[in-house]
Amino acid sequence: MTPLLDLATYEISPASRDEIVREFFPRLAAVRDEVEFDLAFWCLAQRLAVDTEELLRQLGERWLKRSGLLKEVLQGSESGRAGHALGDLISRFGDDCDAPLPGLGDFCVEVAVVDADRVKVACRGARRCCSFLEGMARALCEAFGLQLRYIRQPKRATQVMITFNCMAVG
């Protein structure tokens, strides 16, 4: 099974998971370019009955929790502030990210503003990488017991600004 398929089917029943793996493993393993990946991934999201952007966010969350990077960032967070930890995570995203997602090698992210509970970043590259990053940010905020709100502008472009806000739940 591909690591991406493993992450995508992580929270479903074993029987359904086996069926989806049989259906999509050959398809994802045969992908030759990013266009084929996007089509195969869209079909997988349809099969899982979830929006493709949300599935990418879920993959970002699951990957971060499994990778050990979340624990590392939380331990290194001297201030205990979510915004600073999120800024650290995002600044390390390009260097430490071995996530199974096409396009990450060409994805550039630069932290523009960091304060106690807000991070603003500039991103350039595949939109799927932005959604994956949003999922990572969501996992980090949850680890702090906070809720993530974000704005990606423009929404559907390859060069965007994302503002992440970590807020109290409720």
SULWO-V329589 format. One record per pair of residues at least 12 apart in sequence whose ideal C-beta (glycine too) atoms are under 6 Angstrom apart, sorted by the first residue. I is the first residue (numbers start at 1). J is the second residue. D is the distance in whole Angstrom. If there is no record, write none. Layout:
BEGIN
i = [I:I]
j = [J:J]
d = [D:D]
END
This chain:
BEGIN
i = [1:1:2:3:4:5:5:7:7:7:10:24:27:28:34:34:37:53:56:56:56:57:57:57:60:60:60:61:61:61:63:64:64:65:69:73:73:73:74:81:82:82:82:82:82:83:83:83:83:83:83:86:86:86:86:87:87:87:89:90:90:90:91:93:101:103:103:103:104:106:107:107:108:108:109:109:110:117:118:119:120:121:122:123:124:134:137:141:146:147:147:149:149:150:150:151]
j = [21:25:28:100:100:24:28:59:62:63:62:44:40:40:102:103:102:131:128:131:132:131:134:135:132:135:136:135:138:139:99:136:139:139:96:85:88:89:143:116:117:141:144:146:166:114:115:116:117:118:119:119:137:140:164:111:114:119:140:109:111:121:111:109:132:125:126:129:129:125:125:129:124:125:121:123:122:166:165:164:163:162:161:160:159:150:164:166:166:167:169:165:167:162:164:163]
d = [5:6:5:4:4:6:6:5:5:6:6:5:5:5:5:6:5:5:5:4:5:5:5:3:4:3:4:4:6:4:5:5:5:6:6:6:6:5:6:5:6:6:4:5:4:6:5:5:5:5:6:5:6:5:6:5:4:5:6:6:5:6:5:5:6:6:3:5:6:5:4:4:5:6:6:5:5:5:5:5:5:5:6:5:5:6:5:5:4:5:5:5:6:6:5:5]
END
